[in-house]
Amino acid sequence: MKVSIVTAVRNGAKTIGVTLASVAGQTHPDIEHVVVDGASTDGTAELVHQQAQRPVRVLSEPDRGVYDAFNKGLKLCTGDLVAFLNCADSYWTPTVVADVVARFASGDVDAVFGDVMIVDAEDTSVPVRRYRSSRFRPSRIAYGFMPAHPALFLRRSIYERYGPYDISYRIAGDFEYIARIFGKLTLRYACLPQCMVRMPRGGLSTAGPRSNWIITREMQRACAQNSIPTNLFKLLLRFPIKISEFFAVG
């Protein structure tokens, strides 16, 4: 299986090398890396060309946010499977993609996902919180649960069937997509019991109370948009689970 990995970045010159090296170090032989650069002013696009250890497709132009960048990347993908690994994120081990491909090959599934380890931004060897995708069920979307997006691999045919990301969302466009594709209860999926991605703390979805409030309101809108009954109280119930993840990072 050919795997397309899309990396969205803007002004990521200091950290893009980590992501490039991680993708290049994967043992699976058939990987297409697509980097969508939002017209960086710090030389990111040039660094991608210089530091890439395997062929990388690069698109550099202004965009309207991360979900617009995702959609641009999707248009360039030719793989059987698609995943998103943003700038500064890296795969936990060199065999992550191979493990995912093996799971797709062993069963009739549309999606495979696993856990993400959120790490200290200054010292990425220090774990902060483990996002456990095993807690996800389609019935829990109404409570704000979703598979960790950086550790989600989908068949490209799913994107062809359900369309692109909704760029009207600021932070929760990935949650809206999960609500859209899993809410119909027809998607076949598997969760690998392993950590798949290392993500430094401080990104859009881990930036503090204000971003959490924006995410919660956008989750409510995403559920309404996809006919999933919920309310703010239900969505806020996910926070005790999130807090517990800080104490169970192993």
N, C-alpha and C positions, 0 to 999 in steps of 0.2 A: 504494500500500500504506500502510495505517495502521501506525505504529510506536509501541509502548508502551515507555517507558523508566521503570524502577523505581529509585528512590533510597531506600536504607535509611539512617536517620540516628538518632543519639541524642546530644543535647547538642552539636550541630554549628553553633551560632549563628555562630561565627567563620568557618566555611568553606562553609556551605550556599549562600551567594550565588554562589560560583564555579561550582558545579554548576548552579544554576538558570539563570545567565546563559549557560552553555555550551549547555545544551539549548535555551534560547530562541533562541540565535543560529544554530541549525542551519537550513540552507536548505531542507531537505525540509519541505513545507507541512503534512503530516498526521502530527503527533506528539502523543501523549498522555503527559504526564509524571505519574507516580504517586509521591508521596512518602510513605513509611511511617516515621513518627516514633515511636520507642519511649518515649513519655511523657517527653519531655525536660523538664528543669527550668530550662533557660537561655533559654526563649522561642523555641526553634527553630521550632515550628509557627507561631507568630505571624509570625516573620520570613519564612517561606515565603509566607504570604498577602500580606505587604507587598511583598516583593521580586520576586515572580513576574512575568515579563514576558509570559507567555502562560498560558492556563488550566492549573492544576495541581490534581490530585485529591490531597487530603491525608487520611491516616488517622493519628491520634495516640492511642496506647493502649499499655499495657505489652506487652512481648513476651518470648519465651524465647530471644532471641539473634538474630543476623543472618539465619540461615536461616529462622527463624520469620517474621521481617519480610519476607523474600523471598516466602514462601508467601502472606502476607497481600496483598502487592502483586500477585502473580499472579492472585489472585481478583478483583482490581479491573481487570485489563487487558482491553481489548477490541480491541487491535490485531492485525493479521495477523502481525507480528513482535514479539518481546520481547527487551529487553536490560536489563542492570543496570549502573547508573552510581552508585556510592556517593558519599556526601558528601565533598567536597574533590576528587574526581576531575572531570576535564573532557575534552571531546573535543578532539583534536589540531587539527582544522580545522573550519570551519563546514560543510563538505561531507561529513563522515564518514557521517552517516545516509543522505544522498542516494547516496553511493557504494555503500553496502551494499544499498540498495533496488534500485539499478541492477543489481547482481550477482544478486540474487534474481530480478529480472525477466528477465535474459538467459539463465538456465539453471535446470534443475530441481534445486534444492538445498534442503536442510532447514536448513542452518547456514552462516553466513558469519562469519569472524573475521579478526583482524589482530593487529598488535603493540601492546604497551603500553610507554610510556616512563616508567620510575620516576624521579622527579625529587627534588631536595632539598626537604625540607619547608618550609624557611625562604625559599628562593629557587627557585620552581618553574620558572624559566628555565634552571636548571642541571641537565642530565641526569646521572643516576647509573648507570642500567642499562637496557638495552633488552631486554624480554622478547619473544623472537622466536617467535611462534606457528607459523611455518613449519616448525619442527622437529617439530611434532606429527604423529604417525600413530597410528591406533588400536592398532597393534602395540606402540607405545611407552608405552602406559598403564602397563604392568607396571614400567616404569622411572621412573614419576612424571611423565611428560610430559603436558601438557594445553594446549589453547588458553587464552590469557589470558582469564579470565572477564569482566573489564570490557569486553573487545573482542569478545565473543561475542554474535551475534544468532541467535536461533532462531525458527522458526515457532511460533506459539502452539499449534498442533496437536501439536507435539512434547511440550510440557508436559502437554497433555490426554492424550496417549498414555502417557507414562511417569510421570506423577504429580508430586507436589511434592518439594521438597528434604527430606532426612532431617535433622531438627532435633537428632538425637542427636550430630551432629558439632559440634565446637567451632570448627575452622578449615577443615577439608578437605571440607566439605559440597559445595562446588562441584566438587572433584575426584571425589567419589563420584557426582555427577550425570553428569559426563563419562564415567566408567567405565560407568555404567548405560546411557547412550544411545548411546555409540560402541562399547562393548564387544561389541555384537551384530553389528558390521560391516555394518549395513544403512543407516546414516545417510549421506546424501549431503551433502557439504560442499565449501566453497571457502575458500581463504585469500587475502585481499587483501595484496599486497606493500607495505604501508604502515603507518605508525604511526597508531593510531586513538584512543588514550586517553593522557592525562597523569595519572599517579597519584603523589601525594606519598609519599615513603618514610615508613614507620612504622606502616602499617596492620596488620591481623591477620596477613597473610601475609608481612610484611616486617619483623617486630618483633624479630628476633634469633635466637640459637641455641636458646633454649628453645622458641620457637614453631616453629622448623624441626624439632625433634625431635617435637613434638606432631603436626605435619603429616605427618611420615614414618610415624609409627605409625598415624595415621588413614588414610593412603593404603594401608597394608598391609591394614587392616580393610576399606576400600572395595573393594579388589581381591578379597579373599576373599568379600565380600558379593555380588560380581557375577561370580564364577567366573572371575577372571583370575589365572592362576598368577604369583606373584611372591615376593620375599623382601626382607628389609631390605637385603641387599647390593645387589640390583638397584636398589632405590629410592635408595640413597645415591649411586649412580653419576651421578645428575643434578647433583650439586653442582659437579663440575668445569666442566660446561656453564654453570651459573649464574655461576661465578666469571669465566668468559671473557666474559660479557655486560657486566661492569663495564668491560672494556677495548675494547668495540666498541659504542658508544652512538650512532653515526651512523646 
